[in-house]
Amino acid sequence: MKMARQSPRETMMRIALIALVALGSGAANACPKCRPLVEAGVFNASFAGNLAAMALPLALVGIIGAALYFAEPLLTCLGERG
């Protein structure tokens, strides 16, 4: 099933909407008494490892998605040369 291509204006509007939603949502806040405990629990020695573990699935999905998206045009282009 082929999807209809979007105009550049529609694409930019979608990107702007996603950016507004992402930037408009505020960070969660803890009460002044609990805030140091929350920060200590999040930003501890294993923060980098936890961040990498959360980012890895997103990176894999992005790589797989890019491979699927670019596979057909790339194979078509390579087939025309040979």
MODELLER restraints for C-alpha pairs under 7 A, 6 or more apart:
rsr = mdl.restraints
at = mdl.atoms
